[in-house]
């Protein structure tokens, strides 16, 4: 049991600090007005409900964004191991980029990149 004392003390200190911050927040908080309770949209008053649906034209744009996002997620670790793995890592990355490029070309052909 003595080996767990440092963990329990750290947990206790963390809980006390969190509770102290909540109490401090409750003490120093000011009353909110009704204008502060609406979602913030860059200073523009909201015109739609927060749970309103998006138009279907935004879903292909989201897919293109996810394609580029996945590219970056896989390219950062790849840069760390490419020197150790060698030419096969380069070939695999170009195949991956080719698949992503095919998806972007498909989205472009379908008009997902058209903004009007």
N, CA, C and O atoms as a printed pandas DataFrame, in Angstrom:
     atom_number atom_name residue_name chain_id  residue_number  x_coord  y_coord  z_coord
0              1         N          UNK        A               1    0.816   -1.196    0.000
1              2        CA          UNK        A               1    0.000    0.000    0.000
2              3         C          UNK        A               1    0.858    1.257    0.000
3              4         O          UNK        A               1    0.426    2.296   -0.500
4              5         N          UNK        A               2    2.039    1.184    0.539
5              6        CA          UNK        A               2    2.888    2.371    0.633
6              7         C          UNK        A               2    3.345    2.852   -0.742
7              8         O          UNK        A               2    3.689    4.022   -0.902
8              9         N          UNK        A               3    3.352    1.973   -1.725
9             10        CA          UNK        A               3    3.765    2.385   -3.060
10            11         C          UNK        A               3    2.709    3.241   -3.758
11            12         O          UNK        A               3    3.016    3.924   -4.735
12            13         N          UNK        A               4    1.465    3.211   -3.265
13            14        CA          UNK        A               4    0.393    3.997   -3.870
14            15         C          UNK        A               4    0.222    5.373   -3.242
15            16         O          UNK        A               4   -0.542    6.187   -3.762
16            17         N          UNK        A               5    0.912    5.657   -2.136
17            18        CA          UNK        A               5    0.746    6.951   -1.472
18            19         C          UNK        A               5    1.076    8.132   -2.376
19            20         O          UNK        A               5    0.314    9.098   -2.377
20            21         N          UNK        A               6    2.154    8.118   -3.140
21            22        CA          UNK        A               6    2.414    9.272   -4.018
22            23         C          UNK        A               6    1.295    9.506   -5.041
23            24         O          UNK        A               6    0.954   10.650   -5.344
24            25         N          UNK        A               7    0.732    8.421   -5.565
25            26        CA          UNK        A               7   -0.357    8.554   -6.529
26            27         C          UNK        A               7   -1.600    9.115   -5.849
27            28         O          UNK        A               7   -2.265    9.998   -6.390
28            29         N          UNK        A               8   -1.911    8.601   -4.668
29            30        CA          UNK        A               8   -3.088    9.089   -3.942
30            31         C          UNK        A               8   -2.925   10.544   -3.520
31            32         O          UNK        A               8   -3.886   11.311   -3.571
32            33         N          UNK        A               9   -1.731   10.931   -3.106
33            34        CA          UNK        A               9   -1.490   12.326   -2.731
34            35         C          UNK        A               9   -1.634   13.234   -3.946
35            36         O          UNK        A               9   -2.247   14.298   -3.858
36            37         N          UNK        A              10   -1.074   12.819   -5.075
37            38        CA          UNK        A              10   -1.195   13.612   -6.301
38            39         C          UNK        A              10   -2.656   13.731   -6.731
39            40         O          UNK        A              10   -3.097   14.807   -7.132
40            41         N          UNK        A              11   -3.393   12.654   -6.651
41            42        CA          UNK        A              11   -4.814   12.680   -6.984
42            43         C          UNK        A              11   -5.578   13.598   -6.040
43            44         O          UNK        A              11   -6.436   14.364   -6.477
44            45         N          UNK        A              12   -5.270   13.526   -4.746
45            46        CA          UNK        A              12   -5.924   14.392   -3.777
46            47         C          UNK        A              12   -5.622   15.863   -4.026
47            48         O          UNK        A              12   -6.523   16.698   -3.958
48            49         N          UNK        A              13   -4.368   16.189   -4.313
49            50        CA          UNK        A              13   -3.998   17.578   -4.601
50            51         C          UNK        A              13   -4.710   18.065   -5.857
51            52         O          UNK        A              13   -5.188   19.199   -5.900
52            53         N          UNK        A              14   -4.782   17.224   -6.869
53            54        CA          UNK        A              14   -5.462   17.608   -8.108
54            55         C          UNK        A              14   -6.942   17.869   -7.849
55            56         O          UNK        A              14   -7.491   18.851   -8.349
56            57         N          UNK        A              15   -7.590   17.010   -7.080
57            58        CA          UNK        A              15   -9.009   17.202   -6.776
58            59         C          UNK        A              15   -9.246   18.478   -5.968
59            60         O          UNK        A              15  -10.209   19.202   -6.216
60            61         N          UNK        A              16   -8.366   18.752   -5.000
61            62        CA          UNK        A              16   -8.491   19.973   -4.206
62            63         C          UNK        A              16   -8.307   21.206   -5.094
63            64         O          UNK        A              16   -9.035   22.188   -4.948
64            65         N          UNK        A              17   -7.341   21.162   -6.011
65            66        CA          UNK        A              17   -7.126   22.299   -6.920
66            67         C          UNK        A              17   -8.320   22.515   -7.848
67            68         O          UNK        A              17   -8.725   23.654   -8.083
68            69         N          UNK        A              18   -8.875   21.451   -8.367
69            70        CA          UNK        A              18  -10.040   21.581   -9.242
70            71         C          UNK        A              18  -11.220   22.149   -8.475
71            72         O          UNK        A              18  -11.919   23.033   -8.971
72            73         N          UNK        A              19  -11.447   21.644   -7.262
73            74        CA          UNK        A              19  -12.537   22.165   -6.444
74            75         C          UNK        A              19  -12.310   23.633   -6.106
75            76         O          UNK        A              19  -13.258   24.419   -6.120
76            77         N          UNK        A              20  -11.072   24.019   -5.802
77            78        CA          UNK        A              20  -10.759   25.413   -5.498
78            79         C          UNK        A              20  -11.018   26.311   -6.706
79            80         O          UNK        A              20  -11.516   27.426   -6.550
80            81         N          UNK        A              21  -10.692   25.842   -7.891
81            82        CA          UNK        A              21  -10.944   26.638   -9.095
82            83         C          UNK        A              21  -12.437   26.803   -9.348
83            84         O          UNK        A              21  -12.880   27.875   -9.761
84            85         N          UNK        A              22  -13.215   25.755   -9.105
85            86        CA          UNK        A              22  -14.671   25.878   -9.246
86            87         C          UNK        A              22  -15.243   26.880   -8.249
87            88         O          UNK        A              22  -16.096   27.693   -8.603
88            89         N          UNK        A              23  -14.780   26.824   -7.017
89            90        CA          UNK        A              23  -15.256   27.762   -6.002
90            91         C          UNK        A              23  -14.843   29.185   -6.364
91            92         O          UNK        A              23  -15.648   30.108   -6.250
92            93         N          UNK        A              24  -13.605   29.371   -6.796
93            94        CA          UNK        A              24  -13.136   30.691   -7.202
94            95         C          UNK        A              24  -13.938   31.226   -8.383
95            96         O          UNK        A              24  -14.259   32.413   -8.433
96            97         N          UNK        A              25  -14.259   30.359   -9.321
97            98        CA          UNK        A              25  -15.070   30.761  -10.464
98            99         C          UNK        A              25  -16.464   31.184  -10.029
99           100         O          UNK        A              25  -16.991   32.178  -10.528
100          101         N          UNK        A              26  -17.068   30.443   -9.104
101          102        CA          UNK        A              26  -18.412   30.782   -8.623
102          103         C          UNK        A              26  -18.404   32.098   -7.853
103          104         O          UNK        A              26  -19.370   32.859   -7.918
104          105         N          UNK        A              27  -17.332   32.371   -7.129
105          106        CA          UNK        A              27  -17.250   33.600   -6.345
106          107         C          UNK        A              27  -17.057   34.822   -7.247
107          108         O          UNK        A              27  -17.675   35.862   -7.019
108          109         N          UNK        A              28  -16.216   34.704   -8.253
109          110        CA          UNK        A              28  -15.863   35.861   -9.086
110          111         C          UNK        A              28  -16.739   36.024  -10.313
111          112         O          UNK        A              28  -16.585   37.008  -11.036
112          113         N          UNK        A              29  -17.641   35.113  -10.577
113          114        CA          UNK        A              29  -18.464   35.189  -11.787
114          115         C          UNK        A              29  -19.485   36.321  -11.681
115          116         O          UNK        A              29  -19.983   36.637  -10.601
116          117         N          UNK        A              30  -19.778   36.917  -12.832
117          118        CA          UNK        A              30  -20.828   37.929  -12.899
118          119         C          UNK        A              30  -22.067   37.300  -13.511
119          120         O          UNK        A              30  -21.992   36.261  -14.167
120          121         N          UNK        A              31  -23.200   37.938  -13.293
121          122        CA          UNK        A              31  -24.456   37.414  -13.843
122          123         C          UNK        A              31  -24.437   37.566  -15.359
123          124         O          UNK        A              31  -23.999   38.594  -15.875
124          125         N          UNK        A              32  -24.898   36.570  -16.056
125          126        CA          UNK        A              32  -24.938   36.610  -17.513
126          127         C          UNK        A              32  -26.230   37.248  -17.985
127          128         O          UNK        A              32  -27.303   37.016  -17.427
128          129         N          UNK        A              33  -26.102   38.061  -19.029
129          130        CA          UNK        A              33  -27.294   38.628  -19.646
130          131         C          UNK        A              33  -27.802   37.673  -20.710
131          132         O          UNK        A              33  -27.109   36.728  -21.087
132          133         N          UNK        A              34  -29.013   37.922  -21.196
133          134        CA          UNK        A              34  -29.579   37.014  -22.198
134          135         C          UNK        A              34  -28.796   37.060  -23.502
135          136         O          UNK        A              34  -28.792   36.075  -24.240
136          137         N          UNK        A              35  -28.128   38.179  -23.812
137          138        CA          UNK        A              35  -27.359   38.249  -25.053
138          139         C          UNK        A              35  -26.087   37.418  -24.971
139          140         O          UNK        A              35  -25.524   37.055  -26.004
140          141         N          UNK        A              36  -25.625   37.111  -23.772
141          142        CA          UNK        A              36  -24.426   36.296  -23.625
142          143         C          UNK        A              36  -24.718   34.802  -23.703
143          144         O          UNK        A              36  -23.792   33.996  -23.789
144          145         N          UNK        A              37  -25.967   34.432  -23.674
145          146        CA          UNK        A              37  -26.327   33.020  -23.676
146          147         C          UNK        A              37  -26.495   32.449  -25.073
147          148         O          UNK        A              37  -26.652   31.236  -25.219
148          149         N          UNK        A              38  -26.468   33.294  -26.115
149          150        CA          UNK        A              38  -26.606   32.800  -27.482
150          151         C          UNK        A              38  -25.232   32.380  -27.995
151          152         O          UNK        A              38  -24.221   32.902  -27.525
152          153         N          UNK        A              39  -25.171   31.462  -28.939
153          154        CA          UNK        A              39  -23.886   31.043  -29.492
154          155         C          UNK        A              39  -23.188   32.210  -30.188
155          156         O          UNK        A              39  -23.839   33.042  -30.820
156          157         N          UNK        A              40  -21.877   32.265  -30.070
157          158        CA          UNK        A              40  -21.093   33.351  -30.652
158          159         C          UNK        A              40  -20.723   32.989  -32.081
159          160         O          UNK        A              40  -20.195   31.907  -32.335
160          161         N          UNK        A              41  -21.000   33.895  -33.017
161          162        CA          UNK        A              41  -20.695   33.640  -34.422
162          163         C          UNK        A              41  -19.954   34.829  -35.016
163          164         O          UNK        A              41  -20.414   35.427  -35.989
164          165         N          UNK        A              42  -18.824   35.170  -34.444
165          166        CA          UNK        A              42  -18.018   36.246  -34.985
166          167         C          UNK        A              42  -18.656   37.614  -34.822
167          168         O          UNK        A              42  -18.382   38.513  -35.618
168          169         N          UNK        A              43  -19.486   37.796  -33.830
169          170        CA          UNK        A              43  -20.120   39.080  -33.589
170          171         C          UNK        A              43  -21.434   39.269  -34.305
171          172         O          UNK        A              43  -22.124   40.263  -34.078
172          173         N          UNK        A              44  -21.794   38.341  -35.162
173          174        CA          UNK        A              44  -23.043   38.432  -35.906
174          175         C          UNK        A              44  -24.122   37.688  -35.121
175          176         O          UNK        A              44  -23.896   36.555  -34.697
176          177         N          UNK        A              45  -25.275   38.295  -34.924
177          178        CA          UNK        A              45  -26.319   37.570  -34.211
178          179         C          UNK        A              45  -26.752   36.327  -34.993
179          180         O          UNK        A              45  -26.856   36.382  -36.218
180          181         N          UNK        A              46  -27.003   35.225  -34.318
181          182        CA          UNK        A              46  -27.365   33.999  -35.028
182          183         C          UNK        A              46  -28.724   34.133  -35.704
183          184         O          UNK        A              46  -29.654   34.722  -35.154
184          185         N          UNK        A              47  -28.818   33.577  -36.905
185          186        CA          UNK        A              47  -30.081   33.603  -37.653
186          187         C          UNK        A              47  -30.752   32.241  -37.686
187          188         O          UNK        A              47  -31.939   32.142  -37.997
188          189         N          UNK        A              48  -30.001   31.183  -37.367
189          190        CA          UNK        A              48  -30.543   29.825  -37.384
190          191         C          UNK        A              48  -30.374   29.204  -36.017
191          192         O          UNK        A              48  -29.554   29.646  -35.213
192          193         N          UNK        A              49  -31.148   28.191  -35.769
193          194        CA          UNK        A              49  -31.035   27.447  -34.519
194          195         C          UNK        A              49  -29.724   26.674  -34.525
195          196         O          UNK        A              49  -29.232   26.298  -35.589
196          197         N          UNK        A              50  -29.157   26.435  -33.357
197          198        CA          UNK        A              50  -27.871   25.754  -33.253
198          199         C          UNK        A              50  -27.927   24.319  -33.771
199          200         O          UNK        A              50  -26.903   23.784  -34.196
200          201         N          UNK        A              51  -29.096   23.686  -33.746
201          202        CA          UNK        A              51  -29.210   22.312  -34.210
202          203         C          UNK        A              51  -29.800   22.216  -35.615
203          204         O          UNK        A              51  -30.289   21.158  -36.010
204          205         N          UNK        A              52  -29.758   23.312  -36.368
205          206        CA          UNK        A              52  -30.298   23.265  -37.728
206          207         C          UNK        A              52  -29.400   22.403  -38.605
207          208         O          UNK        A              52  -28.215   22.228  -38.321
208          209         N          UNK        A              53  -29.975   21.876  -39.660
209          210        CA          UNK        A              53  -29.231   20.973  -40.540
210          211         C          UNK        A              53  -28.444   21.753  -41.576
211          212         O          UNK        A              53  -28.830   22.852  -41.976
212          213         N          UNK        A              54  -27.332   21.168  -42.005
213          214        CA          UNK        A              54  -26.534   21.763  -43.056
214          215         C          UNK        A              54  -27.051   21.288  -44.403
215          216         O          UNK        A              54  -27.614   20.200  -44.527
216          217         N          UNK        A              55  -26.849   22.125  -45.403
217          218        CA          UNK        A              55  -27.244   21.747  -46.757
218          219         C          UNK        A              55  -26.374   20.583  -47.225
219          220         O          UNK        A              55  -25.215   20.463  -46.827
220          221         N          UNK        A              56  -26.929   19.747  -48.054
221          222        CA          UNK        A              56  -26.235   18.539  -48.492
222          223         C          UNK        A              56  -24.987   18.866  -49.314
223          224         O          UNK        A              56  -24.110   18.011  -49.441
224          225         N          UNK        A              57  -24.878   20.063  -49.873
225          226        CA          UNK        A              57  -23.705   20.400  -50.685
226          227         C          UNK        A              57  -22.434   20.497  -49.853
227          228         O          UNK        A              57  -21.338   20.484  -50.415
228          229         N          UNK        A              58  -22.548   20.596  -48.527
229          230        CA          UNK        A              58  -21.363   20.712  -47.686
230          231         C          UNK        A              58  -20.735   19.361  -47.386
231          232         O          UNK        A              58  -19.583   19.316  -46.955
232          233         N          UNK        A              59  -21.430   18.281  -47.590
233          234        CA          UNK        A              59  -20.870   16.968  -47.289
234          235         C          UNK        A              59  -19.715   16.586  -48.223
235          236         O          UNK        A              59  -18.722   16.044  -47.738
236          237         N          UNK        A              60  -19.790   16.837  -49.531
237          238        CA          UNK        A              60  -18.608   16.566  -50.361
238          239         C          UNK        A              60  -17.412   17.433  -49.984
239          240         O          UNK        A              60  -16.271   16.976  -50.049
240          241         N          UNK        A              61  -17.661   18.669  -49.596
241          242        CA          UNK        A              61  -16.569   19.535  -49.150
242          243         C          UNK        A              61  -15.927   18.947  -47.900
243          244         O          UNK        A              61  -14.705   18.973  -47.748
244          245         N          UNK        A              62  -16.749   18.421  -47.016
245          246        CA          UNK        A              62  -16.233   17.788  -45.806
246          247         C          UNK        A              62  -15.385   16.573  -46.162
247          248         O          UNK        A              62  -14.344   16.347  -45.546
248          249         N          UNK        A              63  -15.810   15.797  -47.137
249          250        CA          UNK        A              63  -15.037   14.619  -47.538
250          251         C          UNK        A              63  -13.681   15.012  -48.134
251          252         O          UNK        A              63  -12.676   14.348  -47.883
252          253         N          UNK        A              64  -13.656   16.081  -48.917
253          254        CA          UNK        A              64  -12.379   16.545  -49.472
254          255         C          UNK        A              64  -11.471   17.014  -48.338
255          256         O          UNK        A              64  -10.277   16.718  -48.329
256          257         N          UNK        A              65  -12.041   17.745  -47.384
257          258        CA          UNK        A              65  -11.246   18.174  -46.228
258          259         C          UNK        A              65  -10.682   16.970  -45.476
259          260         O          UNK        A              65   -9.511   16.966  -45.097
260          261         N          UNK        A              66  -11.506   15.955  -45.260
261          262        CA          UNK        A              66  -11.028   14.771  -44.551
262          263         C          UNK        A              66   -9.937   14.049  -45.339
263          264         O          UNK        A              66   -9.025   13.474  -44.745
264          265         N          UNK        A              67  -10.022   14.073  -46.660
265          266        CA          UNK        A              67   -8.974   13.452  -47.470
266          267         C          UNK        A              67   -7.646   14.157  -47.230
267          268         O          UNK        A              67   -6.625   13.497  -47.034
268          269         N          UNK        A              68   -7.643   15.486  -47.241
269          270        CA          UNK        A              68   -6.407   16.217  -46.997
270          271         C          UNK        A              68   -5.954   16.064  -45.541
271          272         O          UNK        A              68   -4.756   16.034  -45.259
272          273         N          UNK        A              69   -6.899   15.969  -44.638
273          274        CA          UNK        A              69   -6.568   15.781  -43.229
274          275         C          UNK        A              69   -5.907   14.426  -43.017
275          276         O          UNK        A              69   -4.910   14.332  -42.301
276          277         N          UNK        A              70   -6.441   13.387  -43.622
277          278        CA          UNK        A              70   -5.852   12.052  -43.505
278          279         C          UNK        A              70   -4.460   12.031  -44.129
279          280         O          UNK        A              70   -3.561   11.345  -43.643
280          281         N          UNK        A              71   -4.293   12.786  -45.205
281          282        CA          UNK        A              71   -2.976   12.853  -45.834
282          283         C          UNK        A              71   -1.944   13.381  -44.844
283          284         O          UNK        A              71   -0.854   12.822  -44.725
284          285         N          UNK        A              72   -2.277   14.435  -44.147
285          286        CA          UNK        A              72   -1.331   15.016  -43.194
286          287         C          UNK        A              72   -1.110   14.104  -41.990
287          288         O          UNK        A              72    0.003   14.014  -41.473
288          289         N          UNK        A              73   -2.155   13.435  -41.549
289          290        CA          UNK        A              73   -2.012   12.533  -40.396
290          291         C          UNK        A              73   -1.037   11.401  -40.713
291          292         O          UNK        A              73   -0.275   10.976  -39.845
292          293         N          UNK        A              74   -1.057   10.915  -41.953
293          294        CA          UNK        A              74   -0.159    9.821  -42.311
294          295         C          UNK        A              74    1.205   10.300  -42.785
295          296         O          UNK        A              74    2.175    9.545  -42.714
296          297         N          UNK        A              75    1.304   11.536  -43.266
297          298        CA          UNK        A              75    2.593   12.000  -43.774
298          299         C          UNK        A              75    3.559   12.402  -42.666
299          300         O          UNK        A              75    4.766   12.216  -42.824
300          301         N          UNK        A              76    3.082   12.939  -41.565
301          302        CA          UNK        A              76    3.992   13.344  -40.496
302          303         C          UNK        A              76    4.751   12.154  -39.911
303          304         O          UNK        A              76    5.975   12.227  -39.810
304          305         N          UNK        A              77    4.088   11.062  -39.520
305          306        CA          UNK        A              77    4.882    9.922  -39.023
306          307         C          UNK        A              77    5.723    9.280  -40.130
307          308         O          UNK        A              77    6.797    8.742  -39.863
308          309         N          UNK        A              78    5.237    9.338  -41.362
309          310        CA          UNK        A              78    5.974    8.747  -42.469
310          311         C          UNK        A              78    7.331    9.411  -42.629
311          312         O          UNK        A              78    8.314    8.741  -42.947
312          313         N          UNK        A              79    7.400   10.734  -42.412
313          314        CA          UNK        A              79    8.673   11.431  -42.563
314          315         C          UNK        A              79    9.698   10.952  -41.548
315          316         O          UNK        A              79   10.901   11.070  -41.784
316          317         N          UNK        A              80    9.246   10.417  -40.433
317          318        CA          UNK        A              80   10.184    9.937  -39.424
318          319         C          UNK        A              80   10.756    8.565  -39.749
319          320         O          UNK        A              80   11.873    8.248  -39.340
320          321         N          UNK        A              81   10.008    7.752  -40.477
321          322        CA          UNK        A              81   10.462    6.383  -40.720
322          323         C          UNK        A              81   10.938    6.140  -42.150
323          324         O          UNK        A              81   11.438    5.056  -42.450
324          325         N          UNK        A              82   10.793    7.119  -43.035
325          326        CA          UNK        A              82   11.129    6.874  -44.436
326          327         C          UNK        A              82   12.615    6.570  -44.612
327          328         O          UNK        A              82   12.978    5.775  -45.478
328          329         N          UNK        A              83   13.470    7.179  -43.819
329          330        CA          UNK        A              83   14.901    6.915  -43.973
330          331         C          UNK        A              83   15.272    5.508  -43.497
331          332         O          UNK        A              83   16.214    4.906  -44.013
332          333         N          UNK        A              84   14.538    4.988  -42.521
333          334        CA          UNK        A              84   14.828    3.640  -42.025
334          335         C          UNK        A              84   14.240    2.556  -42.929
335          336         O          UNK        A              84   14.852    1.506  -43.126
336          337         N          UNK        A              85   13.053    2.814  -43.475
337          338        CA          UNK        A              85   12.383    1.784  -44.270
338          339         C          UNK        A              85   12.951    1.727  -45.680
339          340         O          UNK        A              85   13.149    0.643  -46.228
340          341         N          UNK        A              86   13.215    2.887  -46.268
341          342        CA          UNK        A              86   13.828    2.912  -47.582
342          343         C          UNK        A              86   12.843    3.174  -48.703
343          344         O          UNK        A              86   11.803    3.800  -48.495
344          345         N          UNK        A              87   13.177    2.689  -49.905
345          346        CA          UNK        A              87   12.371    2.993  -51.086
346          347         C          UNK        A              87   10.940    2.451  -51.023
347          348         O          UNK        A              87   10.038    3.019  -51.638
348          349         N          UNK        A              88   10.731    1.373  -50.296
349          350        CA          UNK        A              88    9.371    0.833  -50.233
350          351         C          UNK        A              88    8.425    1.816  -49.545
351          352         O          UNK        A              88    7.242    1.872  -49.883
352          353         N          UNK        A              89    8.933    2.594  -48.579
353          354        CA          UNK        A              89    8.098    3.600  -47.906
354          355         C          UNK        A              89    7.721    4.708  -48.879
355          356         O          UNK        A              89    6.602    5.219  -48.834
356          357         N          UNK        A              90    8.635    5.079  -49.748
357          358        CA          UNK        A              90    8.346    6.119  -50.737
358          359         C          UNK        A              90    7.293    5.626  -51.723
359          360         O          UNK        A              90    6.385    6.373  -52.089
360          361         N          UNK        A              91    7.410    4.379  -52.152
361          362        CA          UNK        A              91    6.435    3.809  -53.083
362          363         C          UNK        A              91    5.060    3.739  -52.433
363          364         O          UNK        A              91    4.054    4.082  -53.054
364          365         N          UNK        A              92    5.020    3.297  -51.186
365          366        CA          UNK        A              92    3.740    3.221  -50.483
366          367         C          UNK        A              92    3.099    4.599  -50.319
367          368         O          UNK        A              92    1.881    4.737  -50.434
368          369         N          UNK        A              93    3.919    5.618  -50.051
369          370        CA          UNK        A              93    3.361    6.958  -49.887
370          371         C          UNK        A              93    2.812    7.471  -51.208
371          372         O          UNK        A              93    1.755    8.101  -51.235
372          373         N          UNK        A              94    3.521    7.206  -52.309
373          374        CA          UNK        A              94    2.999    7.659  -53.596
374          375         C          UNK        A              94    1.719    6.918  -53.978
375          376         O          UNK        A              94    0.840    7.499  -54.614
376          377         N          UNK        A              95    1.602    5.648  -53.600
377          378        CA          UNK        A              95    0.340    4.938  -53.822
378          379         C          UNK        A              95   -0.785    5.552  -52.995
379          380         O          UNK        A              95   -1.898    5.731  -53.488
380          381         N          UNK        A              96   -0.493    5.870  -51.750
381          382        CA          UNK        A              96   -1.474    6.512  -50.881
382          383         C          UNK        A              96   -1.896    7.864  -51.449
383          384         O          UNK        A              96   -3.085    8.178  -51.496
384          385         N          UNK        A              97   -0.918    8.663  -51.882
385          386        CA          UNK        A              97   -1.244    9.967  -52.470
386          387         C          UNK        A              97   -2.009    9.813  -53.774
387          388         O          UNK        A              97   -2.852   10.649  -54.100
388          389         N          UNK        A              98   -1.724    8.751  -54.524
389          390        CA          UNK        A              98   -2.474    8.499  -55.748
390          391         C          UNK        A              98   -3.938    8.189  -55.470
391          392         O          UNK        A              98   -4.824    8.645  -56.191
392          393         N          UNK        A              99   -4.187    7.411  -54.421
393          394        CA          UNK        A              99   -5.571    7.107  -54.044
394          395         C          UNK        A              99   -6.283    8.380  -53.610
395          396         O          UNK        A              99   -7.430    8.607  -53.993
396          397         N          UNK        A             100   -5.614    9.217  -52.812
397          398        CA          UNK        A             100   -6.215   10.482  -52.404
398          399         C          UNK        A             100   -6.450   11.396  -53.598
399          400         O          UNK        A             100   -7.476   12.073  -53.677
400          401         N          UNK        A             101   -5.501   11.415  -54.522
401          402        CA          UNK        A             101   -5.668   12.242  -55.715
402          403         C          UNK        A             101   -6.860   11.762  -56.541
403          404         O          UNK        A             101   -7.594   12.577  -57.101
404          405         N          UNK        A             102   -7.054   10.457  -56.619
405          406        CA          UNK        A             102   -8.220    9.941  -57.333
406          407         C          UNK        A             102   -9.508   10.401  -56.670
407          408         O          UNK        A             102  -10.472   10.736  -57.358
408          409         N          UNK        A             103   -9.538   10.422  -55.338
409          410        CA          UNK        A             103  -10.714   10.915  -54.628
410          411         C          UNK        A             103  -10.950   12.396  -54.854
411          412         O          UNK        A             103  -12.095   12.823  -55.002
412          413         N          UNK        A             104   -9.894   13.178  -54.882
413          414        CA          UNK        A             104  -10.034   14.622  -55.120
414          415         C          UNK        A             104  -10.478   14.879  -56.556
415          416         O          UNK        A             104  -11.319   15.746  -56.792
416          417         N          UNK        A             105   -9.930   14.145  -57.514
417          418        CA          UNK        A             105  -10.352   14.306  -58.906
418          419         C          UNK        A             105  -11.820   13.936  -59.060
419          420         O          UNK        A             105  -12.554   14.611  -59.782
420          421         N          UNK        A             106  -12.252   12.885  -58.396
421          422        CA          UNK        A             106  -13.665   12.500  -58.431
422          423         C          UNK        A             106  -14.534   13.607  -57.843
423          424         O          UNK        A             106  -15.559   13.970  -58.420
424          425         N          UNK        A             107  -14.120   14.145  -56.687
425          426        CA          UNK        A             107  -14.889   15.222  -56.063
426          427         C          UNK        A             107  -14.908   16.458  -56.958
427          428         O          UNK        A             107  -15.928   17.140  -57.054
428          429         N          UNK        A             108  -13.798   16.744  -57.605
429          430        CA          UNK        A             108  -13.723   17.899  -58.515
430          431         C          UNK        A             108  -14.674   17.692  -59.692
431          432         O          UNK        A             108  -15.388   18.609  -60.098
432          433         N          UNK        A             109  -14.671   16.475  -60.233
433          434        CA          UNK        A             109  -15.544   16.172  -61.363
434          435         C          UNK        A             109  -17.012   16.259  -60.980
435          436         O          UNK        A             109  -17.850   16.656  -61.790
436          437         N          UNK        A             110  -17.324   15.884  -59.733
437          438        CA          UNK        A             110  -18.706   15.933  -59.264
438          439         C          UNK        A             110  -19.135   17.333  -58.834
439          440         O          UNK        A             110  -20.307   17.557  -58.533
440          441         N          UNK        A             111  -18.184   18.283  -58.804
441          442        CA          UNK        A             111  -18.532   19.665  -58.484
442          443         C          UNK        A             111  -18.423   20.015  -57.017
443          444         O          UNK        A             111  -18.977   21.028  -56.590
444          445         N          UNK        A             112  -17.727   19.209  -56.230
445          446        CA          UNK        A             112  -17.613   19.492  -54.804
446          447         C          UNK        A             112  -16.753   20.716  -54.522
447          448         O          UNK        A             112  -16.873   21.330  -53.461
448          449         N          UNK        A             113  -15.887   21.074  -55.464
449          450        CA          UNK        A             113  -15.016   22.223  -55.260
450          451         C          UNK        A             113  -15.583   23.506  -55.876
451          452         O          UNK        A             113  -14.940   24.554  -55.827
452          453         N          UNK        A             114  -16.769   23.427  -56.445
453          454        CA          UNK        A             114  -17.419   24.594  -57.010
454          455         C          UNK        A             114  -18.183   25.306  -55.893
455          456         O          UNK        A             114  -18.958   24.665  -55.183
456          457         N          UNK        A             115  -17.987   26.595  -55.722
457          458        CA          UNK        A             115  -18.563   27.316  -54.593
458          459         C          UNK        A             115  -19.820   28.082  -54.963
459          460         O          UNK        A             115  -20.425   28.711  -54.094
460          461         N          UNK        A             116  -20.226   28.051  -56.202
461          462        CA          UNK        A             116  -21.428   28.805  -56.594
462          463         C          UNK        A             116  -22.553   27.865  -56.925
463          464         O          UNK        A             116  -23.646   28.310  -57.276
